[in-house]
């Protein structure tokens, strides 16, 4: 598996390229901005983007969808509960974030589904609370946590559709039950380091223990 973490845009967002080195098939998680740089990185590694996966529907994570889809033809994938957010971001919010509106989703997923890129398989784990359709993506040894779990912090729950109790439950029951050595790959570079592990978060995260 080829895995690349790229900080993009003005909000320290992490976009991820995940690909199969044998087939060259890849997907990109949360291509929020700088799509040309993301595509250049994929190209350097011999990868072709086949899918655009959004961990949730907030504008800061989906604002690169349109450009990425235009340049690759990749299908946009999101949890069914957040699908409406792709096409309903108010014009004022788009302007505030200097963002482009996203096309509609091509593929809707739910908890337990699998998203594939060649031989790489990512299991969809529904982790609502930041948004109703927030998802984390698990493959052996790695968990992409979007805006649910950061390094020693968690996502906010004060936006529409957010719920602290729901998110805390998801973290404890869906993420903290993964193996302790699972690498946590968050949606923003808000911590003292770009990655963590489930074991470290269980010990050091002051928000959810």
SERO-4910 file (N, C-alpha, C, O; in steps of 0.05 Angstrom, whole numbers):
BEGIN
 pado doro    nc1    nc2    nc3   cac1   cac2   cac3    cc1    cc2    cc3    oc1    oc2    oc3
  Unk    A     17    -24      0      0      0      0     17     25      0     37     27     15
  Unk    A     10     44    -17     23     70    -17      5     89     -2    -19     91     -8
  Unk    A     16    104     17      0    123     33     15    149     35     38    150     43
  Unk    A      2    170     27     14    197     27     -5    216     43    -29    217     37
  Unk    A      7    231     62     -8    251     77      1    278     68     25    284     68
  Unk    A    -18    295     59    -11    322     49    -27    343     64    -52    341     65
  Unk    A    -14    363     75    -28    385     87    -35    405     65    -18    414     50
  Unk    A    -61    412     63    -70    429     41    -88    451     52   -100    449     73
  Unk    A    -90    472     36   -108    494     42   -100    511     65    -77    510     74
  Unk    A   -119    527     75   -113    547     96   -121    539    124   -118    555    143
  Unk    A   -131    515    127   -140    506    153   -126    481    162   -137    465    178
  Unk    A   -101    477    153    -85    455    161    -99    428    158    -98    410    175
  Unk    A   -113    425    135   -127    401    129   -108    380    118    -91    386    102
  Unk    A   -112    355    127    -97    333    115   -114    319     94   -136    310     99
  Unk    A   -103    319     70   -113    301     49    -95    277     47    -72    278     53
  Unk    A   -107    254     40    -92    230     38    -95    216     11   -117    215      0
  Unk    A    -73    206      1    -73    189    -22    -68    160    -13    -48    155      1
  Unk    A    -85    142    -20    -82    114    -13    -83     98    -38   -103     99    -53
  Unk    A    -63     82    -44    -62     68    -69    -49     40    -68    -35     33    -49
  Unk    A    -54     25    -89    -43     -1    -92    -19      1   -111    -22      8   -134
  Unk    A      4     -5   -101     29     -2   -117     29    -21   -141     44    -16   -160
  Unk    A     14    -43   -140     14    -62   -162     -4    -55   -185      4    -56   -208
  Unk    A    -28    -46   -179    -47    -39   -200    -46     -9   -207    -53     -1   -229
  Unk    A    -36      8   -188    -35     37   -193    -62     50   -187    -64     74   -190
  Unk    A    -82     35   -178   -107     46   -170   -105     60   -143    -92     50   -125
  Unk    A   -118     83   -140   -116     98   -115   -142    113   -110   -158    117   -128
  Unk    A   -144    122    -85   -166    140    -78   -154    163    -62   -132    161    -51
  Unk    A   -169    185    -61   -160    208    -46   -181    214    -25   -205    214    -31
  Unk    A   -172    218      0   -190    224     22   -189    254     27   -168    266     32
  Unk    A   -212    267     26   -215    296     33   -196    314     17   -178    326     29
  Unk    A   -199    315     -9   -182    333    -25   -192    361    -23   -205    372    -41
  Unk    A   -186    374     -1   -198    400      6   -188    423    -12   -203    442    -17
  Unk    A   -164    421    -21   -152    444    -37   -127    433    -50   -119    410    -46
  Unk    A   -114    450    -66    -88    444    -79    -90    417    -94    -73    400    -92
  Unk    A   -111    415   -110   -115    389   -124    -92    383   -143    -85    360   -148
  Unk    A    -80    404   -155    -58    399   -173    -34    386   -159    -21    368   -169
  Unk    A    -29    395   -134     -7    383   -118    -14    354   -111      4    337   -111
  Unk    A    -39    350   -104    -47    322    -97    -43    304   -121    -33    282   -119
  Unk    A    -52    313   -144    -50    297   -169    -21    293   -177    -13    272   -186
  Unk    A     -4    313   -173     24    311   -179     37    290   -161     54    274   -170
  Unk    A     29    289   -135     40    269   -117     31    241   -125     47    222   -124
  Unk    A      6    239   -133     -4    213   -142     12    204   -167     20    181   -169
  Unk    A     16    222   -185     30    216   -209     59    207   -204     69    189   -217
  Unk    A     72    221   -185    100    213   -178    101    185   -169    122    172   -171
  Unk    A     80    175   -157     80    148   -146     66    128   -165     60    105   -157
  Unk    A     60    137   -190     49    119   -209     20    111   -203     11     89   -210
  Unk    A      5    129   -190    -22    124   -182    -43    140   -198    -38    162   -206
  Unk    A    -66    127   -202    -88    140   -215   -112    141   -196   -120    121   -185
  Unk    A   -122    165   -191   -144    169   -172   -170    159   -184   -179    169   -205
  Unk    A   -182    139   -171   -207    127   -180   -231    136   -163   -254    135   -173
  Unk    A   -226    145   -139   -248    152   -121   -239    176   -103   -216    179    -96
  Unk    A   -259    193    -97   -256    216    -79   -273    209    -55   -298    208    -57
  Unk    A   -261    205    -32   -276    197     -8   -276    221     11   -255    231     19
  Unk    A   -300    229     19   -303    250     39   -310    238     66   -329    223     68
  Unk    A   -295    245     86   -301    234    113   -326    247    125   -338    235    143
  Unk    A   -333    271    115   -358    284    123   -363    306    103   -347    311     85
  Unk    A   -386    320    107   -394    339     87   -388    369     91   -399    386     77
  Unk    A   -371    375    110   -365    403    115   -349    415     92   -333    402     80
  Unk    A   -354    441     87   -343    454     64   -313    453     63   -301    451     41
  Unk    A   -299    455     86   -270    455     85   -258    429     76   -235    428     68
  Unk    A   -274    408     77   -263    382     68   -272    374     40   -260    356     28
  Unk    A   -292    387     29   -303    379      3   -297    399    -19   -306    395    -42
  Unk    A   -283    421    -13   -281    443    -32   -263    437    -56   -263    452    -75
  Unk    A   -248    415    -55   -232    406    -78   -246    385    -95   -234    376   -115
  Unk    A   -270    377    -86   -283    355   -101   -287    361   -130   -282    344   -147
  Unk    A   -297    385   -136   -304    392   -163   -279    391   -182   -280    379   -203
  Unk    A   -257    403   -173   -233    402   -190   -222    374   -192   -213    366   -214
  Unk    A   -222    359   -170   -212    332   -171   -228    314   -190   -217    299   -205
  Unk    A   -255    317   -188   -272    301   -205   -268    309   -235   -268    292   -252
  Unk    A   -266    335   -240   -263    344   -267   -237    333   -280   -237    326   -303
  Unk    A   -216    332   -264   -190    324   -275   -186    294   -276   -170    284   -291
  Unk    A   -201    279   -260   -197    250   -258   -221    233   -266   -217    210   -274
  Unk    A   -244    245   -265   -268    229   -270   -275    210   -247   -292    193   -249
  Unk    A   -261    213   -224   -265    196   -201   -293    199   -189   -305    221   -191
  Unk    A   -303    178   -177   -329    179   -164   -327    190   -136   -308    185   -122
  Unk    A   -346    207   -129   -347    219   -102   -362    200    -84   -384    192    -90
  Unk    A   -350    194    -61   -360    175    -42   -364    189    -15   -346    202     -5
  Unk    A   -388    185     -2   -393    197     24   -415    181     38   -430    166     25
  Unk    A   -416    183     64   -437    169     79   -465    181     71   -467    204     66
  Unk    A   -484    163     70   -511    171     61   -523    194     78   -538    210     67
  Unk    A   -516    196    103   -528    216    121   -516    244    116   -528    264    124
  Unk    A   -493    246    102   -481    272     96   -482    279     67   -473    300     59
  Unk    A   -495    262     51   -495    266     22   -507    293     14   -497    306     -5
  Unk    A   -528    301     28   -542    326     21   -524    350     25   -528    371     12
  Unk    A   -504    348     43   -487    370     49   -469    378     25   -461    401     23
  Unk    A   -464    359      7   -446    365    -15   -458    387    -33   -443    403    -43
  Unk    A   -484    387    -36   -496    405    -55   -513    427    -42   -528    441    -55
  Unk    A   -512    429    -16   -529    449     -2   -513    470     14   -524    484     30
  Unk    A   -487    471      9   -471    491     23   -480    519     14   -479    524    -10
  Unk    A   -488    537     32   -497    564     24   -475    579      9   -451    576     15
  Unk    A   -483    596    -10   -464    612    -26   -447    629     -7   -423    633    -13
  Unk    A   -458    639     14   -443    656     33   -420    640     45   -398    651     49
  Unk    A   -425    615     52   -405    598     64   -383    591     44   -359    592     50
  Unk    A   -392    586     19   -372    580     -2   -354    604     -6   -330    601     -9
  Unk    A   -365    628     -6   -349    652    -10   -330    656     14   -307    664     10
  Unk    A   -340    651     38   -324    655     62   -299    637     61   -277    645     69
  Unk    A   -303    613     51   -281    593     51   -266    594     24   -247    578     19
  Unk    A   -274    611      6   -263    612    -21   -263    585    -34   -244    575    -45
  Unk    A   -287    572    -32   -290    544    -39   -308    542    -64   -325    559    -69
  Unk    A   -305    520    -78   -322    513   -100   -343    493    -90   -338    476    -73
  Unk    A   -367    496   -101   -388    477    -94   -381    449   -104   -369    446   -125
  Unk    A   -388    429    -88   -382    402    -96   -404    391   -114   -427    398   -111
  Unk    A   -397    373   -133   -417    358   -146   -431    339   -127   -421    335   -104
  Unk    A   -453    328   -135   -467    308   -118   -451    282   -116   -433    277   -132
  Unk    A   -457    267    -96   -444    241    -92   -451    222   -114   -473    222   -125
  Unk    A   -431    205   -120   -436    182   -139   -441    156   -124   -456    139   -134
  Unk    A   -429    153   -101   -432    129    -85   -438    136    -56   -424    153    -44
  Unk    A   -459    125    -45   -466    129    -17   -458    104     -1   -464     81     -9
  Unk    A   -445    108     22   -437     85     38   -450     87     66   -461    108     74
  Unk    A   -448     65     79   -458     64    107   -439     46    123   -420     35    112
  Unk    A   -443     45    149   -425     30    167   -422      1    157   -441    -13    150
  Unk    A   -397     -8    156   -390    -35    149   -384    -39    119   -374    -60    112
  Unk    A   -390    -19    103   -383    -21     74   -352    -20     71   -338    -13     89
  Unk    A   -344    -29     47   -315    -29     40   -311    -12     15   -325    -14     -4
  Unk    A   -291      5     17   -282     22     -6   -255     11    -15   -237      8      1
  Unk    A   -253      5    -41   -229     -8    -51   -214      9    -71   -225     25    -86
  Unk    A   -187      6    -70   -169     17    -90   -150     -5    -97   -130    -10    -82
  Unk    A   -154    -19   -119   -139    -43   -124   -143    -63   -102   -165    -70    -96
  Unk    A   -121    -73    -91   -123    -92    -70   -126    -79    -42   -130    -93    -22
  Unk    A   -125    -53    -41   -128    -39    -15   -157    -37     -9   -173    -28    -25
  Unk    A   -164    -45     15   -192    -44     24   -195    -27     49   -181    -31     69
  Unk    A   -212     -7     48   -217     10     71   -245      4     82   -265      6     67
  Unk    A   -247     -3    107   -273     -9    119   -285     17    130   -272     32    144
  Unk    A   -310     22    123   -325     45    132   -334     41    161   -349     22    166
  Unk    A   -326     58    179   -335     58    207   -351     83    212   -339    105    211
  Unk    A   -376     81    216   -393    105    221   -386    117    248   -390    104    269
  Unk    A   -376    142    248   -368    155    272   -382    183    273   -369    203    269
  Unk    A   -408    183    277   -423    209    277   -417    225    302   -405    216    321
  Unk    A   -426    250    301   -422    268    324   -412    295    315   -422    316    323
  Unk    A   -391    295    299   -382    319    286   -402    327    265   -411    350    263
  Unk    A   -410    308    249   -433    309    231   -449    283    233   -438    263    243
  Unk    A   -474    283    225   -489    257    226   -477    235    210   -479    211    217
  Unk    A   -464    242    188   -453    221    170   -423    219    171   -411    209    151
  Unk    A   -410    228    192   -381    226    193   -372    197    193   -384    180    206
  Unk    A   -351    192    178   -340    165    178   -310    165    183   -296    185    178
  Unk    A   -300    143    194   -272    137    195   -267    113    176   -286     98    171
  Unk    A   -243    110    167   -236     90    147   -213     73    158   -192     83    164
  Unk    A   -218     47    160   -198     29    172   -187      9    153   -201     -4    138
  Unk    A   -161      7    153   -147    -15    140   -126    -25    160   -118     -9    177
  Unk    A   -118    -49    157   -100    -61    178    -77    -42    185    -60    -37    168
  Unk    A    -77    -33    210    -55    -16    219    -60     14    218    -44     29    229
  Unk    A    -81     22    204    -87     51    200   -116     57    203   -133     41    195
  Unk    A   -122     81    215   -149     91    216   -149    120    208   -136    137    221
  Unk    A   -164    127    187   -167    155    179   -192    165    193   -214    156    189
  Unk    A   -188    185    211   -209    193    229   -224    219    223   -241    227    238
  Unk    A   -217    232    200   -231    256    193   -231    276    215   -210    281    227
  Unk    A   -254    288    221   -255    308    242   -268    297    267   -278    312    284
  Unk    A   -267    270    271   -277    258    295   -255    258    316   -259    268    339
  Unk    A   -232    247    310   -210    244    329   -185    257    317   -176    249    296
  Unk    A   -174    277    332   -149    289    324   -126    278    342   -131    260    358
  Unk    A   -103    289    339    -81    282    357    -85    296    384    -82    320    386
  Unk    A    -92    280    404    -97    290    431   -119    311    431   -119    329    449
  Unk    A   -138    310    413   -161    328    413   -183    314    397   -180    292    387
  Unk    A   -206    328    395   -229    317    380   -241    339    364   -235    363    367
  Unk    A   -259    332    345   -273    351    329   -294    366    345   -303    357    366
  Unk    A   -302    389    334   -323    405    348   -350    393    343   -354    378    323
  Unk    A   -369    399    361   -396    388    359   -417    409    361   -440    403    366
  Unk    A   -409    435    358   -428    456    361   -440    467    335   -454    486    335
  Unk    A   -434    453    313   -445    460    287   -471    444    283   -475    424    296
  Unk    A   -488    453    264   -513    438    259   -508    408    254   -491    400    239
  Unk    A   -524    392    268   -521    363    266   -501    351    284   -498    326    285
  Unk    A   -486    368    299   -466    357    317   -477    348    344   -498    358    352
  Unk    A   -464    330    357   -472    320    383   -447    310    398   -434    291    389
  Unk    A   -441    322    421   -419    314    437   -422    285    447   -404    269    444
  Unk    A   -446    279    457   -450    252    468   -447    231    446   -436    209    451
  Unk    A   -458    237    423   -456    218    401   -427    214    392   -419    191    387
  Unk    A   -412    235    391   -384    233    382   -367    218    403   -350    201    396
  Unk    A   -370    225    428   -355    212    449   -361    182    449   -342    166    453
  Unk    A   -385    175    445   -393    146    444   -380    133    420   -370    110    423
  Unk    A   -379    146    397   -367    135    373   -337    131    378   -326    110    370
  Unk    A   -324    150    390   -295    148    395   -289    124    414   -272    108    408
  Unk    A   -304    123    435   -299    102    455   -306     74    444   -291     55    449
  Unk    A   -328     72    430   -338     45    422   -329     36    395   -328     12    389
  Unk    A   -323     55    377   -316     48    349   -286     51    343   -275     36    327
  Unk    A   -273     71    357   -245     76    351   -226     65    373   -206     52    367
  Unk    A   -233     69    398   -216     60    420   -216     30    423   -200     19    438
  Unk    A   -233     16    409   -233    -13    409   -215    -25    388   -212    -50    387
  Unk    A   -203     -9    371   -184    -18    351   -157    -25    365   -153    -15    388
  Unk    A   -140    -41    353   -114    -47    366    -99    -22    373    -99     -2    358
  Unk    A    -85    -22    396    -71      1    406    -50     12    387    -44     36    387
  Unk    A    -38     -5    370    -17      4    353    -28     15    326    -12     22    308
  Unk    A    -54     16    323    -66     28    299    -58     57    296    -62     73    315
  Unk    A    -47     65    274    -39     93    269    -63    110    263    -80    103    246
  Unk    A    -66    132    278    -88    151    275    -80    172    255    -60    186    259
  Unk    A    -95    175    233    -89    194    212   -113    214    212   -134    209    200
  Unk    A   -109    238    225   -131    257    229   -137    274    205   -122    274    185
  Unk    A   -159    289    206   -167    306    185   -155    334    185   -157    348    165
  Unk    A   -142    341    207   -128    367    209   -102    364    223    -99    346    240
  Unk    A    -83    381    217    -57    381    231    -59    400    255    -47    422    255
  Unk    A    -75    392    275    -80    409    298    -64    401    322    -65    414    343
  Unk    A    -49    379    321    -35    369    344     -5    376    344      4    390    326
  Unk    A      9    365    363     38    370    365     54    352    346     78    355    343
  Unk    A     40    334    333     52    316    313     30    309    293      6    311    300
  Unk    A     37    300    269     16    296    248      1    270    251    -21    267    239
  Unk    A     11    251    266     -3    225    270     -2    217    299     14    229    315
  Unk    A    -18    197    306    -17    186    334    -22    156    331    -21    145    310
  Unk    A    -29    144    353    -39    116    353    -63    115    372    -67    132    388
  Unk    A    -78     94    368   -102     91    385    -93     88    415   -106    100    432
  Unk    A    -71     74    420    -62     71    447    -54     98    459    -60    103    482
  Unk    A    -40    115    444    -32    141    453    -57    158    459    -57    172    479
  Unk    A    -77    156    442   -101    173    447   -116    163    472   -126    180    487
  Unk    A   -117    138    476   -130    128    500   -116    137    525   -129    141    546
  Unk    A    -90    140    523    -75    149    547    -74    180    550    -75    190    572
  Unk    A    -73    194    527    -65    223    528    -87    242    519    -85    266    524
  Unk    A   -109    232    507   -129    251    498   -147    259    522   -160    243    534
  Unk    A   -146    284    528   -160    295    552   -190    297    548   -205    300    567
  Unk    A   -199    296    523   -227    300    517   -243    274    520   -266    275    529
  Unk    A   -231    252    510   -245    226    511   -226    205    522   -206    200    509
  Unk    A   -232    194    544   -215    173    556   -232    149    563   -221    129    572
***
